[in-house]
């Protein structure tokens, strides 16, 4: 039977490998797009994956200081997603408004 510390070491190693694969795939999605909304969603995924990596490192090392870093990273990722979504809405309104104003002049 495998000791608990050895099992935890293997489990966290596997989790880090899977998180690294998810990180790579989200970077690919950011690069190839195709739309800005896809890139924003991939950026949000990138922050969530980074949050997961920090939490796995906290479990692996036993240092709970990493959890404070994870909380700050989660808050920063949330605020960035909100800001980018607001930018997308503003950009969409800017495209629609000239069309609507042009119809009223006829």
C-alpha positions as CSV (number, residue, x, y, z in Angstrom):
1,X,0.0,0.0,0.0
2,X,1.2,3.5,-0.9
3,X,1.8,6.0,1.9
4,X,-0.5,9.1,1.9
5,X,2.4,11.5,1.3
6,X,3.6,9.6,-1.8
7,X,0.0,9.4,-3.2
8,X,-0.4,13.2,-2.6
9,X,2.9,13.8,-4.4
10,X,1.7,11.8,-7.4
11,X,-1.7,13.3,-7.4
12,X,-0.4,16.9,-7.3
13,X,2.1,16.1,-10.1
14,X,-0.7,14.7,-12.3
15,X,-2.8,17.8,-11.5
16,X,0.0,20.2,-12.4
17,X,0.5,18.4,-15.7
18,X,-3.2,18.6,-16.5
19,X,-3.3,22.3,-15.5
20,X,-0.2,23.0,-17.7
21,X,-2.0,21.4,-20.7
22,X,-5.1,23.5,-20.0
23,X,-2.9,26.6,-19.8
24,X,-1.3,25.8,-23.1
25,X,-4.7,25.3,-24.8
26,X,-6.0,28.5,-23.4
27,X,-2.9,30.4,-24.7
28,X,-3.5,28.8,-28.1
29,X,-7.2,30.0,-28.0
30,X,-6.0,33.5,-27.1
31,X,-3.6,33.6,-30.1
32,X,-5.9,32.1,-32.8
33,X,-9.2,33.7,-31.7
34,X,-11.2,33.9,-34.0
35,X,-13.3,36.5,-32.3
36,X,-12.6,39.0,-29.5
37,X,-15.2,37.3,-27.3
38,X,-13.3,34.0,-27.7
39,X,-10.1,35.7,-26.6
40,X,-11.8,37.3,-23.6
41,X,-13.2,33.9,-22.5
42,X,-9.7,32.3,-23.0
43,X,-8.2,35.0,-20.9
44,X,-10.7,34.3,-18.1
45,X,-9.8,30.6,-18.4
46,X,-6.2,31.5,-18.2
47,X,-6.7,33.2,-14.9
48,X,-8.7,30.3,-13.5
49,X,-6.0,27.8,-14.5
50,X,-3.3,30.0,-13.0
51,X,-5.5,30.0,-9.8
52,X,-5.6,26.2,-9.9
53,X,-1.9,26.0,-10.3
54,X,-1.3,28.2,-7.3
55,X,-3.7,26.2,-5.2
56,X,-2.0,22.9,-6.2
57,X,1.4,24.4,-5.3
58,X,-0.1,25.4,-1.9
59,X,-1.2,21.8,-1.3
60,X,2.1,20.4,-2.5
61,X,4.3,22.6,-0.3
62,X,1.9,23.0,2.6
63,X,2.4,26.8,2.7
64,X,-1.0,28.4,3.1
65,X,0.5,31.8,2.1
66,X,-0.1,30.7,-1.5
67,X,-3.9,30.7,-0.9
68,X,-3.7,34.4,-0.2
69,X,-2.0,34.8,-3.5
70,X,-4.7,32.7,-5.1
71,X,-7.5,34.9,-3.7
72,X,-5.8,38.1,-5.0
73,X,-5.3,36.4,-8.4
74,X,-9.0,35.4,-8.5
75,X,-10.1,38.9,-7.7
76,X,-7.8,40.4,-10.3
77,X,-9.1,37.9,-12.9
78,X,-12.7,38.7,-12.1
79,X,-12.1,42.4,-12.4
80,X,-10.3,42.0,-15.7
81,X,-13.2,39.9,-17.1
82,X,-15.7,42.5,-16.1
83,X,-13.6,45.3,-17.6
84,X,-13.2,43.4,-20.9
85,X,-16.9,42.6,-21.1
86,X,-17.8,46.2,-20.5
87,X,-15.3,47.2,-23.3
88,X,-17.1,44.7,-25.7
89,X,-20.5,46.2,-24.8
90,X,-19.2,49.7,-25.4
91,X,-17.7,48.7,-28.7
92,X,-20.9,47.1,-29.8
93,X,-23.0,50.2,-28.9
94,X,-20.5,52.4,-30.8
95,X,-21.1,50.3,-33.9
96,X,-24.9,50.3,-33.6
97,X,-25.4,54.0,-32.7
98,X,-24.3,55.6,-36.0
99,X,-26.6,53.3,-37.9
100,X,-29.5,54.3,-35.7
101,X,-28.7,58.0,-35.9
102,X,-28.5,57.8,-39.7
103,X,-32.0,56.3,-39.8
104,X,-33.6,59.2,-37.9
105,X,-32.4,61.8,-40.3
106,X,-34.4,60.5,-43.3
